[in-house]
Amino acid sequence: MTRVYNFGSGPAMLPAPVLDRITADLPEFGGSGMSVMELGHRSPGFGQVAAGAEGRLRSVLGIPDGYRVLFLPGGASLQFAAVPLNLASPAQTADHVVTGHWSRRAADEAARFCRVQVAADTGPDHSTVPEPGEWLRTADAAYVAYAVNETIHGVEFPFVPDVGEVPLVADMSSTLLSRPLDLDRFGVVYAGAQKNLGIAGLTVVIVRDDLIGRSGRPVPAVIDWGEMARTGSMLNTPPTFAWYVAGLVLDWVADEGGLPVMEERSRRRKDLLYDAIDASDLYANTVEPAFRSWTNVPFTMSDPALEARFAEEAAAAGLVNLAGHRSVGGLRASLYNAMPIEGVETLVSFMGDFERLLAP
Ligand SMILES: Cc1ncc(COP(=O)(O)O)c(C=O)c1O
């Protein structure tokens, strides 16, 4: 069996030791006589898995007391609706900062459930982060929402915006666990698991206690943070296998040295790739350097007709899923925690060979 370097944006690569552990556990988990997939979610065995994952997440991220951790189904997109439903009445205004595809989707979804003020919009190019001092803020906003990292446009906030007393809501789907985080600054953080936290089907929501029940309106029970906190995220059947994998990924992050080590590796990976792009005449990344994503690196070629050939030849060389998102085209390399530095080195070397072969 040959494993490839998977540069997909999610579902994404898993760390090899996590795959080994899943393989070993698969026929029979912890003396139960069955796999994790077959374990009842209310069984003592799964209870340990669930509590273990939450404990690891709390210790790895340094989640302060006073925050609830929820393990929810539905993907990050479901939280685009859950956020306004849990935090705002229909008449209240939420401020949304739009820096790319995903924060636009969040703003559009929120507008179905409350008033939305687009505090800033960097479209259509989405190649920068707007200066917070210039955001059009609503005086009594229910919350301020943004996407820390735009997975498609490759734009990342290198700072946490100061929004005063208003709850700050952050979509961290493609950046959670890539570096240390000061959670005190946030009211709500959520992330789909299929990037840095395991596999699809699970979304982690971290919510400050005082925000639970804030909207005072009816919320579908499975996305009511209060109901889900009260039931330990087990109001209904949770995505048990994804929850189990998240626990293994968190164990791996802790064993590797935690978020400072993840940050250092992220820095090395993205420096290697951006340096190669910037040094070349063939490849380009148009995001303002200060706001370039550490995790999702979109790039184009001076002759766009070559991009499909590049992706195809790269795949043949074991570097897969390099095509850009269908909405923007181009190419994109996603560099999550599980991507070894050797994967980026191999990509950079392939890019150099490709460029040299084109030289007249
Ligand atoms: C930043 C960001 N937010 C939200 C989503 C949507 O996530 P899901 O597909 O889990 O609903 C994605 C998906 O790639 C994403 O990258």
The ligand as a Gaussian input file, in Angstrom:
#p B3LYP/6-31G(d) Opt

LIG

0 1
 C      -14.021000      27.881000       7.464000
 C      -15.121000      26.914000       7.157000
 N      -16.317000      27.104000       7.725000
 C      -17.337000      26.264000       7.498000
 C      -17.211000      25.194000       6.656000
 C      -18.390000      24.286000       6.408000
 O      -18.160000      23.108000       7.069000
 P      -19.118000      21.839000       6.926000
 O      -18.904000      21.287000       5.580000
 O      -18.644000      20.957000       8.051000
 O      -20.516000      22.293000       7.142000
 C      -15.978000      24.943000       6.039000
 C      -15.820000      23.788000       5.134000
 O      -14.821000      23.577000       4.496000
 C      -14.910000      25.829000       6.302000
 O      -13.723000      25.640000       5.733000

